[in-house]
Amino acid sequence: LSAARRAAGDRLALAVQSELGPLKLDKARFRVAVEPLAEDRAGSMGIDRVEFEIATLPGAAFSGLGSIASGGELARFALALKASLAGRATGPQPLMIFDEVDQGVGGAVADAVGLRLKRLAAGTQVLVVTHSPQVAARADAHWRVSRIGSGGAVRAAVEVLTPSAREEEIARMLSGASITDAARAAARALIHA
């Protein structure tokens, strides 16, 4: 079991590493550390401690994935990990859900996240909760979720957006409450990029 874990860890590390460049983490490194436990700690989960480790800068030491300072980096590593695992064990996944996988990123990095999600969606259904216009613009379909009410009686309203409503929503995401013609033009450019 220990040897199989090491081999699987090496394969996973290579797969995740190949995802990092397109997500604008080209200098980052990922590895799966499989270390033996003390004999008295071995149990039903085996004789190893397995941890995902990263180094985000050249020459930096590896540390546990949970110790990443940046939420944006953590979100992109999570996307790289999920994309690497998609379909490996049980075949294609019928649905993958990402909640704010673009957290803490913007601009070119958000666009890179959107592109990766779009590629992932070519083989499975992908549902993404996002506040990023760059990510939303890469979607094949767009729903707007709004909160209705206040206090204890809050409900969510979900609306499927038409192409023109989608353009308007992305323009709103870009500019805020006052939607300008420039924001609409930028939204069109994002959608058709």
LINMO-V300763 format. One line per field, one symbol per residue. burial: 1 if it has 16 or more other C-alpha atoms within 10 Angstrom, else 0. A space follows every 10 residues. Layout:
burial: ???
//
This chain:
burial: 0000010010 0111111111 0011100111 1111000000 0000001100 1111110000 0110100100 0111111111 1011110000 0000000100 1111110011 1111111101 1001011111 1111111110 0110000000 0000000000 0000011111 1111100010 0011011101 100
//
